[in-house]
Amino acid sequence: MPVRRPRAGIFRYARSPYADTRIRDGFKFLARLIAGPSAQQGLLIARDHYERLGGYAPDARRSEARLLRQLGRSSRTLLRSRIMVA
């Protein structure tokens, strides 16, 4: 039986239907494609996996981005559920 690698789920980005569409939204869309998910999108992760990664350091700068970077692309799964980000 192969060993399963721990994974984390990230919610899909969704823009509010009530928000005004502007040119900067297009740039944000391109940035999300290149850079990957933002720390505001929400992360679903098992506690033991989270603690093995070092958890959340509230005093560190950009600790959410650090956590996403430690996860790497191969251990992240994009969920079908969406989250509204303002």
N, C-alpha and C positions, 0 to 999 in steps of 0.2 A: 504494500500500500504506500503510495507516494506521500511524502510529508507536505501538508498544506501550509502555505505561507500566510501569515495573518494579513488581513486586508482592512481597509477603512473605506467607508462610503461617503461620498460628497454629493450634496444636493445640486441639481441643475439650477442654473441661473435663470431667472425670469424677471422681466421688466414689468412694472405695474401698468395695467391697461389705462390708467388715468394719468400717467406721466406724459409730459410733452416730449415728442421726439425731436432731437436736435442733432446737429452734425457731430457733437462730442460723443453721443451714444454710439455712433459708428466706429469712432476711434476706440471707445471702451470695449466694443465687441471684438475688434481686432486684437487689442491687448489681451483679452481673455483667451483668445485662440492661441496666441503665442506664449503667454506666460503661464497659462493654466488657471486653476481656480483661485479665487481670492479668499482671504481668511474670513470674510463676512458671509460666505455661502453656507456654512454649517458643515460639521464633520461628525460622522457616526462611527465610533471606534470602540472596541472592547477595552475595558479598564486595564487588563493585564498588558495588552499591546501598548496602550497609552503610557503606562508606567515604565515599560521597557524602553520606550523612546525618550524618556526623561520628563514627561508630563509638560505642564504649562508653567513657565517661569514668568510670573506677573511683573517682575522688576526688569526683565530683559526687553530690549527694543524689538519690536516686530516678532514677538514670540509665536504668534499664530503662523506667520510665514516660515519661521524656523521649523515648526512642527510639520508643516506641509512638505518642506524641503527634505526633512528626515524620512518622511514616508516614501518619497520618490514616486514617480509616475506608475511604476509597475505594481505597487501595492495599494493604489487608489482605484476605486470603482465609482463611476458616475451613476448615481441613482436616477430612476425615472421620475421621482418626485421632484417638484420644483420649489424654490424658495424665492420670495420677492425681496429684492435688494433695492433700496432707494438710492 
